[in-house]
Amino acid sequence: MPENEEKAAEVFAHEHEEEEHKTPGTVVLTLALLISFAVYYFANWKALADVWHVR
Protein backbone atom coordinates (compact mmCIF):
# COMPACT_ATOMS: atom_id res chain seq x y z
CA MET A 1 0.00 0.00 0.00
CA PRO A 2 1.34 3.46 -0.79
CA GLU A 3 2.13 5.74 2.11
CA ASN A 4 -0.78 8.13 1.45
CA GLU A 5 -3.30 5.28 1.49
CA GLU A 6 -1.96 4.04 4.83
CA LYS A 7 -2.35 7.51 6.36
CA ALA A 8 -5.87 7.79 4.95
CA ALA A 9 -6.75 4.39 6.38
CA GLU A 10 -5.44 5.44 9.82
CA VAL A 11 -7.47 8.66 9.76
CA PHE A 12 -10.59 6.79 8.64
CA ALA A 13 -10.16 4.18 11.39
CA HIS A 14 -9.64 6.92 13.99
CA GLU A 15 -12.88 8.66 12.96
CA HIS A 16 -14.88 5.52 13.64
CA GLU A 17 -13.31 4.94 17.05
CA GLU A 18 -15.20 7.90 18.54
CA GLU A 19 -18.22 6.87 20.57
CA GLU A 20 -20.95 9.11 19.22
CA HIS A 21 -21.58 12.42 17.51
CA LYS A 22 -22.59 14.99 20.14
CA THR A 23 -24.70 18.00 19.11
CA PRO A 24 -26.75 19.07 22.14
CA GLY A 25 -26.58 22.78 21.29
CA THR A 26 -27.76 22.21 17.74
CA VAL A 27 -30.67 20.09 18.92
CA VAL A 28 -31.72 22.72 21.48
CA LEU A 29 -31.56 25.54 18.93
CA THR A 30 -33.49 23.50 16.35
CA LEU A 31 -36.23 22.60 18.83
CA ALA A 32 -36.47 26.20 20.03
CA LEU A 33 -36.85 27.42 16.45
CA LEU A 34 -39.48 24.80 15.59
CA ILE A 35 -41.46 25.51 18.76
CA SER A 36 -41.33 29.27 18.15
CA PHE A 37 -42.63 28.77 14.58
CA ALA A 38 -45.45 26.54 15.86
CA VAL A 39 -46.47 29.09 18.50
CA TYR A 40 -46.32 31.91 15.94
CA TYR A 41 -48.38 29.90 13.44
CA PHE A 42 -51.16 29.09 15.91
CA ALA A 43 -51.16 32.60 17.39
CA ASN A 44 -51.69 34.07 13.93
CA TRP A 45 -54.31 31.43 13.14
CA LYS A 46 -56.19 32.43 16.32
CA ALA A 47 -55.87 36.16 15.53
CA LEU A 48 -57.21 35.66 12.00
CA ALA A 49 -60.04 33.49 13.30
CA ASP A 50 -61.08 36.36 15.58
CA VAL A 51 -60.93 38.92 12.76
CA TRP A 52 -62.43 36.89 9.88
CA HIS A 53 -65.86 35.75 10.96
CA VAL A 54 -66.38 32.79 8.66
CA ARG A 55 -69.57 30.79 9.08
N, C-alpha and C positions, 0 to 999 in steps of 0.2 A: 504494500500500500504506500502511495506517496505520502510525504510528510504532511501536506496540507489536508489530506483526507483523514489522517490520524488525528490531527488537531480538531477538525470538524466533528469527528466521531466523539472525541472527549467532551467537547462543548455540548453536543447533543445529549450525551449520556448524563452530563451534569444538570442539564435543564430538567430532566425527568426525575432526578433524585429529590427535588423539592417536594414537600408534602402536599401543599395545596396552594391555589392562587387566592390571595387574600385581597378583597376589595370592599371593606366595610364602609368606607367613606363614600364610595361611588354608589353603593346600594342605598345608603341613607339619603343622598342627594336625589337619586332617581325616584325613590318613594315619596320624598317631600314634594318633588315637582309633579308627580302624577296625582298625588292627593290634592295639591293646590289647584290643579286643572279641574279635577272632579268637583271640588267645592265651588269653584268659579262657574263651571258649567251649570250646576244645579241652582246656584244663586241667581244666575241670569234667567234660567228657565222659570224659576219662581217669580222673578220680577216681571217677566213678559206675561206670565199667566195672570198676574194681577192687573196689568195694563190692558191686555187684549182680552176682552170678554167674549170668548168663543162659546157658542152653545151648540 
